[in-house]
Amino acid sequence: MRQALAFAVATVLLTLGGAWGITLLRPEPEIARAVWSSAVIALVVQLAAFAVARPFVATNAIVGWGIGSLIRFGVLALHALVGVKALGLESAPALLSLVAFFFVTMLVEPLFLKP
C-alpha cells in the first residue's frame, strides 16, 4: 500500500509538473487545453495500470508491467482515434504530451514495483 501511495505521488508530481512546464513554454490556450487533458488521462491510466501490475510483482513482475503497457498503448490508440476529435483537441500536443507523460512515469514505475 505504501508503494502504491508513493507511486501515486510521484506520478502526480511528474505529470502535473510536466504539464505545467509545457504550458509555460507554449501558453496558447488550445495547446494548454490539449496538454492538461492528456495529463488527466495519463494520471488515471497510470494509476490504473499500476493497480493491475502490482498483484503480479510476487510471481512475475514483467507480466504485470507488460499488461500495464498494453493498457497504456490501448488508451493512446483510443485517444488518437476517437478522443482527440471527440474532445476537440489539437492532435499533436495532445498525443505527444500523453506519450511523454506515459514514458516518464513508466521509467519510475519499476522503483515502486518491488515485492
Chimera marker file (.cmm) of the C-alpha trace (Angstrom):
<marker_set name="trace">
<marker id="1" x="0.000" y="0.000" z="0.000" r="1" g="1" b="0" radius="0.5"/>
<marker id="2" x="2.864" y="2.337" z="0.830" r="1" g="1" b="0" radius="0.5"/>
<marker id="3" x="4.488" y="1.754" z="-2.562" r="1" g="1" b="0" radius="0.5"/>
<marker id="4" x="1.202" y="2.454" z="-4.346" r="1" g="1" b="0" radius="0.5"/>
<marker id="5" x="0.827" y="5.744" z="-2.495" r="1" g="1" b="0" radius="0.5"/>
<marker id="6" x="4.424" y="6.700" z="-3.264" r="1" g="1" b="0" radius="0.5"/>
<marker id="7" x="3.889" y="5.862" z="-6.935" r="1" g="1" b="0" radius="0.5"/>
<marker id="8" x="0.702" y="7.934" z="-6.983" r="1" g="1" b="0" radius="0.5"/>
<marker id="9" x="2.533" y="10.928" z="-5.513" r="1" g="1" b="0" radius="0.5"/>
<marker id="10" x="5.427" y="10.545" z="-7.970" r="1" g="1" b="0" radius="0.5"/>
<marker id="11" x="3.013" y="10.198" z="-10.887" r="1" g="1" b="0" radius="0.5"/>
<marker id="12" x="1.061" y="13.289" z="-9.874" r="1" g="1" b="0" radius="0.5"/>
<marker id="13" x="4.233" y="15.343" z="-9.423" r="1" g="1" b="0" radius="0.5"/>
<marker id="14" x="5.811" y="14.221" z="-12.695" r="1" g="1" b="0" radius="0.5"/>
<marker id="15" x="2.648" y="14.581" z="-14.753" r="1" g="1" b="0" radius="0.5"/>
<marker id="16" x="1.436" y="17.881" z="-13.373" r="1" g="1" b="0" radius="0.5"/>
<marker id="17" x="4.971" y="19.261" z="-13.341" r="1" g="1" b="0" radius="0.5"/>
<marker id="18" x="5.419" y="18.247" z="-16.971" r="1" g="1" b="0" radius="0.5"/>
<marker id="19" x="2.090" y="19.768" z="-17.992" r="1" g="1" b="0" radius="0.5"/>
<marker id="20" x="2.938" y="22.965" z="-16.169" r="1" g="1" b="0" radius="0.5"/>
<marker id="21" x="6.350" y="23.115" z="-17.865" r="1" g="1" b="0" radius="0.5"/>
<marker id="22" x="4.910" y="22.519" z="-21.323" r="1" g="1" b="0" radius="0.5"/>
<marker id="23" x="2.263" y="25.194" z="-20.861" r="1" g="1" b="0" radius="0.5"/>
<marker id="24" x="4.921" y="27.649" z="-19.699" r="1" g="1" b="0" radius="0.5"/>
<marker id="25" x="6.786" y="27.075" z="-22.956" r="1" g="1" b="0" radius="0.5"/>
<marker id="26" x="3.648" y="27.070" z="-25.122" r="1" g="1" b="0" radius="0.5"/>
<marker id="27" x="0.947" y="29.136" z="-23.392" r="1" g="1" b="0" radius="0.5"/>
<marker id="28" x="-1.534" y="29.105" z="-26.289" r="1" g="1" b="0" radius="0.5"/>
<marker id="29" x="-4.983" y="28.185" z="-24.913" r="1" g="1" b="0" radius="0.5"/>
<marker id="30" x="-5.635" y="25.327" z="-27.357" r="1" g="1" b="0" radius="0.5"/>
<marker id="31" x="-2.253" y="23.747" z="-26.635" r="1" g="1" b="0" radius="0.5"/>
<marker id="32" x="-2.669" y="24.174" z="-22.891" r="1" g="1" b="0" radius="0.5"/>
<marker id="33" x="-6.112" y="22.545" z="-23.062" r="1" g="1" b="0" radius="0.5"/>
<marker id="34" x="-4.722" y="19.587" z="-25.016" r="1" g="1" b="0" radius="0.5"/>
<marker id="35" x="-1.773" y="19.136" z="-22.637" r="1" g="1" b="0" radius="0.5"/>
<marker id="36" x="-3.845" y="19.365" z="-19.459" r="1" g="1" b="0" radius="0.5"/>
<marker id="37" x="-6.449" y="16.966" z="-20.877" r="1" g="1" b="0" radius="0.5"/>
<marker id="38" x="-3.674" y="14.488" z="-21.631" r="1" g="1" b="0" radius="0.5"/>
<marker id="39" x="-2.264" y="14.970" z="-18.141" r="1" g="1" b="0" radius="0.5"/>
<marker id="40" x="-5.577" y="13.995" z="-16.558" r="1" g="1" b="0" radius="0.5"/>
<marker id="41" x="-5.899" y="10.964" z="-18.839" r="1" g="1" b="0" radius="0.5"/>
<marker id="42" x="-2.315" y="9.937" z="-18.079" r="1" g="1" b="0" radius="0.5"/>
<marker id="43" x="-2.868" y="10.191" z="-14.322" r="1" g="1" b="0" radius="0.5"/>
<marker id="44" x="-5.946" y="7.992" z="-14.375" r="1" g="1" b="0" radius="0.5"/>
<marker id="45" x="-4.416" y="5.414" z="-16.715" r="1" g="1" b="0" radius="0.5"/>
<marker id="46" x="-1.068" y="5.270" z="-14.911" r="1" g="1" b="0" radius="0.5"/>
<marker id="47" x="-2.698" y="4.667" z="-11.548" r="1" g="1" b="0" radius="0.5"/>
<marker id="48" x="-4.984" y="2.009" z="-13.021" r="1" g="1" b="0" radius="0.5"/>
<marker id="49" x="-2.093" y="0.306" z="-14.821" r="1" g="1" b="0" radius="0.5"/>
<marker id="50" x="-0.073" y="0.278" z="-11.600" r="1" g="1" b="0" radius="0.5"/>
<marker id="51" x="-3.005" y="-1.305" z="-9.772" r="1" g="1" b="0" radius="0.5"/>
<marker id="52" x="-3.119" y="-4.008" z="-12.454" r="1" g="1" b="0" radius="0.5"/>
<marker id="53" x="0.645" y="-4.614" z="-12.370" r="1" g="1" b="0" radius="0.5"/>
<marker id="54" x="1.023" y="-4.643" z="-8.578" r="1" g="1" b="0" radius="0.5"/>
<marker id="55" x="-0.505" y="-8.097" z="-7.894" r="1" g="1" b="0" radius="0.5"/>
<marker id="56" x="1.930" y="-9.716" z="-10.353" r="1" g="1" b="0" radius="0.5"/>
<marker id="57" x="5.043" y="-8.482" z="-8.534" r="1" g="1" b="0" radius="0.5"/>
<marker id="58" x="5.417" y="-11.570" z="-6.377" r="1" g="1" b="0" radius="0.5"/>
<marker id="59" x="5.039" y="-14.056" z="-9.229" r="1" g="1" b="0" radius="0.5"/>
<marker id="60" x="6.105" y="-12.329" z="-12.458" r="1" g="1" b="0" radius="0.5"/>
<marker id="61" x="6.563" y="-8.563" z="-12.461" r="1" g="1" b="0" radius="0.5"/>
<marker id="62" x="7.301" y="-8.462" z="-16.195" r="1" g="1" b="0" radius="0.5"/>
<marker id="63" x="3.840" y="-9.868" z="-16.963" r="1" g="1" b="0" radius="0.5"/>
<marker id="64" x="2.193" y="-7.183" z="-14.832" r="1" g="1" b="0" radius="0.5"/>
<marker id="65" x="4.315" y="-4.454" z="-16.375" r="1" g="1" b="0" radius="0.5"/>
<marker id="66" x="3.509" y="-5.814" z="-19.854" r="1" g="1" b="0" radius="0.5"/>
<marker id="67" x="-0.225" y="-5.768" z="-19.167" r="1" g="1" b="0" radius="0.5"/>
<marker id="68" x="0.090" y="-2.209" z="-17.895" r="1" g="1" b="0" radius="0.5"/>
<marker id="69" x="1.968" y="-1.280" z="-21.074" r="1" g="1" b="0" radius="0.5"/>
<marker id="70" x="-0.768" y="-2.788" z="-23.215" r="1" g="1" b="0" radius="0.5"/>
<marker id="71" x="-3.350" y="-0.766" z="-21.307" r="1" g="1" b="0" radius="0.5"/>
<marker id="72" x="-1.351" y="2.411" z="-21.924" r="1" g="1" b="0" radius="0.5"/>
<marker id="73" x="-0.926" y="1.637" z="-25.617" r="1" g="1" b="0" radius="0.5"/>
<marker id="74" x="-4.645" y="0.906" z="-25.957" r="1" g="1" b="0" radius="0.5"/>
<marker id="75" x="-5.575" y="4.191" z="-24.302" r="1" g="1" b="0" radius="0.5"/>
<marker id="76" x="-3.124" y="6.063" z="-26.533" r="1" g="1" b="0" radius="0.5"/>
<marker id="77" x="-4.614" y="4.447" z="-29.655" r="1" g="1" b="0" radius="0.5"/>
<marker id="78" x="-8.165" y="5.138" z="-28.469" r="1" g="1" b="0" radius="0.5"/>
<marker id="79" x="-7.274" y="8.732" z="-27.679" r="1" g="1" b="0" radius="0.5"/>
<marker id="80" x="-5.666" y="9.141" z="-31.113" r="1" g="1" b="0" radius="0.5"/>
<marker id="81" x="-8.560" y="7.569" z="-32.997" r="1" g="1" b="0" radius="0.5"/>
<marker id="82" x="-11.525" y="8.899" z="-31.024" r="1" g="1" b="0" radius="0.5"/>
<marker id="83" x="-10.644" y="11.017" z="-28.010" r="1" g="1" b="0" radius="0.5"/>
<marker id="84" x="-8.808" y="13.896" z="-29.654" r="1" g="1" b="0" radius="0.5"/>
<marker id="85" x="-11.622" y="14.575" z="-32.088" r="1" g="1" b="0" radius="0.5"/>
<marker id="86" x="-14.390" y="13.997" z="-29.533" r="1" g="1" b="0" radius="0.5"/>
<marker id="87" x="-12.794" y="16.454" z="-27.103" r="1" g="1" b="0" radius="0.5"/>
<marker id="88" x="-11.948" y="18.950" z="-29.853" r="1" g="1" b="0" radius="0.5"/>
<marker id="89" x="-8.232" y="18.951" z="-29.058" r="1" g="1" b="0" radius="0.5"/>
<marker id="90" x="-5.254" y="19.686" z="-31.249" r="1" g="1" b="0" radius="0.5"/>
<marker id="91" x="-3.860" y="16.263" z="-32.033" r="1" g="1" b="0" radius="0.5"/>
<marker id="92" x="-0.101" y="16.882" z="-31.935" r="1" g="1" b="0" radius="0.5"/>
<marker id="93" x="0.134" y="18.434" z="-28.454" r="1" g="1" b="0" radius="0.5"/>
<marker id="94" x="-2.490" y="16.074" z="-27.055" r="1" g="1" b="0" radius="0.5"/>
<marker id="95" x="-0.817" y="12.898" z="-28.289" r="1" g="1" b="0" radius="0.5"/>
<marker id="96" x="2.795" y="13.963" z="-27.791" r="1" g="1" b="0" radius="0.5"/>
<marker id="97" x="2.135" y="15.071" z="-24.234" r="1" g="1" b="0" radius="0.5"/>
<marker id="98" x="0.249" y="11.851" z="-23.448" r="1" g="1" b="0" radius="0.5"/>
<marker id="99" x="3.157" y="9.788" z="-24.761" r="1" g="1" b="0" radius="0.5"/>
<marker id="100" x="5.615" y="11.909" z="-22.773" r="1" g="1" b="0" radius="0.5"/>
<marker id="101" x="3.630" y="11.533" z="-19.546" r="1" g="1" b="0" radius="0.5"/>
<marker id="102" x="3.332" y="7.772" z="-20.030" r="1" g="1" b="0" radius="0.5"/>
<marker id="103" x="7.037" y="7.444" z="-20.821" r="1" g="1" b="0" radius="0.5"/>
<marker id="104" x="8.332" y="9.453" z="-17.884" r="1" g="1" b="0" radius="0.5"/>
<marker id="105" x="6.099" y="7.791" z="-15.330" r="1" g="1" b="0" radius="0.5"/>
<marker id="106" x="6.820" y="4.336" z="-16.756" r="1" g="1" b="0" radius="0.5"/>
<marker id="107" x="10.516" y="4.982" z="-16.152" r="1" g="1" b="0" radius="0.5"/>
<marker id="108" x="9.941" y="5.398" z="-12.409" r="1" g="1" b="0" radius="0.5"/>
<marker id="109" x="7.310" y="2.668" z="-12.093" r="1" g="1" b="0" radius="0.5"/>
<marker id="110" x="9.803" y="-0.204" z="-11.540" r="1" g="1" b="0" radius="0.5"/>
<marker id="111" x="11.129" y="1.601" z="-8.467" r="1" g="1" b="0" radius="0.5"/>
<marker id="112" x="7.724" y="1.077" z="-6.860" r="1" g="1" b="0" radius="0.5"/>
<marker id="113" x="7.031" y="-2.457" z="-8.150" r="1" g="1" b="0" radius="0.5"/>
<marker id="114" x="9.188" y="-4.260" z="-5.637" r="1" g="1" b="0" radius="0.5"/>
<marker id="115" x="7.895" y="-7.183" z="-3.570" r="1" g="1" b="0" radius="0.5"/>
<link id1="1" id2="2" r="1" g="1" b="0" radius="0.2"/>
<link id1="2" id2="3" r="1" g="1" b="0" radius="0.2"/>
<link id1="3" id2="4" r="1" g="1" b="0" radius="0.2"/>
<link id1="4" id2="5" r="1" g="1" b="0" radius="0.2"/>
<link id1="5" id2="6" r="1" g="1" b="0" radius="0.2"/>
<link id1="6" id2="7" r="1" g="1" b="0" radius="0.2"/>
<link id1="7" id2="8" r="1" g="1" b="0" radius="0.2"/>
<link id1="8" id2="9" r="1" g="1" b="0" radius="0.2"/>
<link id1="9" id2="10" r="1" g="1" b="0" radius="0.2"/>
<link id1="10" id2="11" r="1" g="1" b="0" radius="0.2"/>
<link id1="11" id2="12" r="1" g="1" b="0" radius="0.2"/>
<link id1="12" id2="13" r="1" g="1" b="0" radius="0.2"/>
<link id1="13" id2="14" r="1" g="1" b="0" radius="0.2"/>
<link id1="14" id2="15" r="1" g="1" b="0" radius="0.2"/>
<link id1="15" id2="16" r="1" g="1" b="0" radius="0.2"/>
<link id1="16" id2="17" r="1" g="1" b="0" radius="0.2"/>
<link id1="17" id2="18" r="1" g="1" b="0" radius="0.2"/>
<link id1="18" id2="19" r="1" g="1" b="0" radius="0.2"/>
<link id1="19" id2="20" r="1" g="1" b="0" radius="0.2"/>
<link id1="20" id2="21" r="1" g="1" b="0" radius="0.2"/>
<link id1="21" id2="22" r="1" g="1" b="0" radius="0.2"/>
<link id1="22" id2="23" r="1" g="1" b="0" radius="0.2"/>
<link id1="23" id2="24" r="1" g="1" b="0" radius="0.2"/>
<link id1="24" id2="25" r="1" g="1" b="0" radius="0.2"/>
<link id1="25" id2="26" r="1" g="1" b="0" radius="0.2"/>
<link id1="26" id2="27" r="1" g="1" b="0" radius="0.2"/>
<link id1="27" id2="28" r="1" g="1" b="0" radius="0.2"/>
<link id1="28" id2="29" r="1" g="1" b="0" radius="0.2"/>
<link id1="29" id2="30" r="1" g="1" b="0" radius="0.2"/>
<link id1="30" id2="31" r="1" g="1" b="0" radius="0.2"/>
<link id1="31" id2="32" r="1" g="1" b="0" radius="0.2"/>
<link id1="32" id2="33" r="1" g="1" b="0" radius="0.2"/>
<link id1="33" id2="34" r="1" g="1" b="0" radius="0.2"/>
<link id1="34" id2="35" r="1" g="1" b="0" radius="0.2"/>
<link id1="35" id2="36" r="1" g="1" b="0" radius="0.2"/>
<link id1="36" id2="37" r="1" g="1" b="0" radius="0.2"/>
<link id1="37" id2="38" r="1" g="1" b="0" radius="0.2"/>
<link id1="38" id2="39" r="1" g="1" b="0" radius="0.2"/>
<link id1="39" id2="40" r="1" g="1" b="0" radius="0.2"/>
<link id1="40" id2="41" r="1" g="1" b="0" radius="0.2"/>
<link id1="41" id2="42" r="1" g="1" b="0" radius="0.2"/>
<link id1="42" id2="43" r="1" g="1" b="0" radius="0.2"/>
<link id1="43" id2="44" r="1" g="1" b="0" radius="0.2"/>
<link id1="44" id2="45" r="1" g="1" b="0" radius="0.2"/>
<link id1="45" id2="46" r="1" g="1" b="0" radius="0.2"/>
<link id1="46" id2="47" r="1" g="1" b="0" radius="0.2"/>
<link id1="47" id2="48" r="1" g="1" b="0" radius="0.2"/>
<link id1="48" id2="49" r="1" g="1" b="0" radius="0.2"/>
<link id1="49" id2="50" r="1" g="1" b="0" radius="0.2"/>
<link id1="50" id2="51" r="1" g="1" b="0" radius="0.2"/>
<link id1="51" id2="52" r="1" g="1" b="0" radius="0.2"/>
<link id1="52" id2="53" r="1" g="1" b="0" radius="0.2"/>
<link id1="53" id2="54" r="1" g="1" b="0" radius="0.2"/>
<link id1="54" id2="55" r="1" g="1" b="0" radius="0.2"/>
<link id1="55" id2="56" r="1" g="1" b="0" radius="0.2"/>
<link id1="56" id2="57" r="1" g="1" b="0" radius="0.2"/>
<link id1="57" id2="58" r="1" g="1" b="0" radius="0.2"/>
<link id1="58" id2="59" r="1" g="1" b="0" radius="0.2"/>
<link id1="59" id2="60" r="1" g="1" b="0" radius="0.2"/>
<link id1="60" id2="61" r="1" g="1" b="0" radius="0.2"/>
<link id1="61" id2="62" r="1" g="1" b="0" radius="0.2"/>
<link id1="62" id2="63" r="1" g="1" b="0" radius="0.2"/>
<link id1="63" id2="64" r="1" g="1" b="0" radius="0.2"/>
<link id1="64" id2="65" r="1" g="1" b="0" radius="0.2"/>
<link id1="65" id2="66" r="1" g="1" b="0" radius="0.2"/>
<link id1="66" id2="67" r="1" g="1" b="0" radius="0.2"/>
<link id1="67" id2="68" r="1" g="1" b="0" radius="0.2"/>
<link id1="68" id2="69" r="1" g="1" b="0" radius="0.2"/>
<link id1="69" id2="70" r="1" g="1" b="0" radius="0.2"/>
<link id1="70" id2="71" r="1" g="1" b="0" radius="0.2"/>
<link id1="71" id2="72" r="1" g="1" b="0" radius="0.2"/>
<link id1="72" id2="73" r="1" g="1" b="0" radius="0.2"/>
<link id1="73" id2="74" r="1" g="1" b="0" radius="0.2"/>
<link id1="74" id2="75" r="1" g="1" b="0" radius="0.2"/>
<link id1="75" id2="76" r="1" g="1" b="0" radius="0.2"/>
<link id1="76" id2="77" r="1" g="1" b="0" radius="0.2"/>
<link id1="77" id2="78" r="1" g="1" b="0" radius="0.2"/>
<link id1="78" id2="79" r="1" g="1" b="0" radius="0.2"/>
<link id1="79" id2="80" r="1" g="1" b="0" radius="0.2"/>
<link id1="80" id2="81" r="1" g="1" b="0" radius="0.2"/>
<link id1="81" id2="82" r="1" g="1" b="0" radius="0.2"/>
<link id1="82" id2="83" r="1" g="1" b="0" radius="0.2"/>
<link id1="83" id2="84" r="1" g="1" b="0" radius="0.2"/>
<link id1="84" id2="85" r="1" g="1" b="0" radius="0.2"/>
<link id1="85" id2="86" r="1" g="1" b="0" radius="0.2"/>
<link id1="86" id2="87" r="1" g="1" b="0" radius="0.2"/>
<link id1="87" id2="88" r="1" g="1" b="0" radius="0.2"/>
<link id1="88" id2="89" r="1" g="1" b="0" radius="0.2"/>
<link id1="89" id2="90" r="1" g="1" b="0" radius="0.2"/>
<link id1="90" id2="91" r="1" g="1" b="0" radius="0.2"/>
<link id1="91" id2="92" r="1" g="1" b="0" radius="0.2"/>
<link id1="92" id2="93" r="1" g="1" b="0" radius="0.2"/>
<link id1="93" id2="94" r="1" g="1" b="0" radius="0.2"/>
<link id1="94" id2="95" r="1" g="1" b="0" radius="0.2"/>
<link id1="95" id2="96" r="1" g="1" b="0" radius="0.2"/>
<link id1="96" id2="97" r="1" g="1" b="0" radius="0.2"/>
<link id1="97" id2="98" r="1" g="1" b="0" radius="0.2"/>
<link id1="98" id2="99" r="1" g="1" b="0" radius="0.2"/>
<link id1="99" id2="100" r="1" g="1" b="0" radius="0.2"/>
<link id1="100" id2="101" r="1" g="1" b="0" radius="0.2"/>
<link id1="101" id2="102" r="1" g="1" b="0" radius="0.2"/>
<link id1="102" id2="103" r="1" g="1" b="0" radius="0.2"/>
<link id1="103" id2="104" r="1" g="1" b="0" radius="0.2"/>
<link id1="104" id2="105" r="1" g="1" b="0" radius="0.2"/>
<link id1="105" id2="106" r="1" g="1" b="0" radius="0.2"/>
<link id1="106" id2="107" r="1" g="1" b="0" radius="0.2"/>
<link id1="107" id2="108" r="1" g="1" b="0" radius="0.2"/>
<link id1="108" id2="109" r="1" g="1" b="0" radius="0.2"/>
<link id1="109" id2="110" r="1" g="1" b="0" radius="0.2"/>
<link id1="110" id2="111" r="1" g="1" b="0" radius="0.2"/>
<link id1="111" id2="112" r="1" g="1" b="0" radius="0.2"/>
<link id1="112" id2="113" r="1" g="1" b="0" radius="0.2"/>
<link id1="113" id2="114" r="1" g="1" b="0" radius="0.2"/>
<link id1="114" id2="115" r="1" g="1" b="0" radius="0.2"/>
</marker_set>
